Amino acid sequence: MEFSNIPNHVAIIMDGNGRWATEQGKPRIYGHKHGVDSVRSIVEAAREIKVPHLTLYAFSTENWERPKEEVSVLMNLLVRSLRGEFRKMMQNDIQLNAIGNLGNLPKAVREELEYVTQKTKNNTGMVLTLALSYGSREELVQTFRCLAEKVKRNTISLENLDESVINEHLYTRNLPDVDLLIRTSGEKRISNFLLWQIAYAELYFTDKLWPDFGKEDLHQAILNYQQRERRFGKTSQQLQS
Ligand code: FPP
């Protein structure tokens, strides 16, 4: 792998925990538990190859519709993982960040997030962002509401409202655009994830289910990304000159 051309921002839709469990005749929850192991190895792998920003879709606004018990297991797993991995984040210089409608999360999750984000805020090795209770359209609605309010109060003029102003008001205001978006489990959808931020992202889909997605698979995705030519609307010739 070329270490000079590592994507600045990798985002992952971690899909397939439920199917992985079902394939083994186990309850869905079993898949989520193994999903956490994959999260751990992918965070380690990304840090090793010096990916500066890694964003994981851990819980969508739509996921609230799942059976109560599954939601509660996912929330417990989150609390336990944050608590359990905190030390390793410090050792590896990882900064934790969370995006989404965080106010909807249970208090225990909010408190754990608050604690870990606060303690890791000066780490600079990698920014690990968890998208929790996140939906891109909801993010855009919040953003537009906030901007409309500012225009109404004359703190932003309509003439100055441009892409960079919108960027600064998104949950992702401190993150660069996504370079590589990975989705596991064979589905080829975006599912309301970072719609604005993936405008020029390279998309990578793999049939592997999330609990089976390991370090080698991340390397494979990045290798594939490195072989692509990103033209941003220009011609090949323009890029070469
Ligand atoms: C998708 O599988 C996975 C999720 C909705 C949750 C992802 C959560 C984790 C991996 C665990 C907690 C996260 C962290 C960051 C510690 P699915 O249930 O949609 O699978 P299916 O499509 O096969 O049903």
Boltz pocket constraint, residues with backbone or C-beta under 6 A from the ligand:
constraints:
  - pocket:
      binder: B
      contacts: [[A, 14], [A, 15], [A, 16], [A, 17], [A, 18], [A, 19], [A, 20], [A, 32], [A, 35], [A, 36], [A, 39], [A, 56], [A, 57], [A, 58], [A, 59], [A, 63], [A, 74], [A, 77], [A, 78], [A, 81], [A, 82], [A, 130], [A, 185], [A, 210]]
      max_distance: 6.0
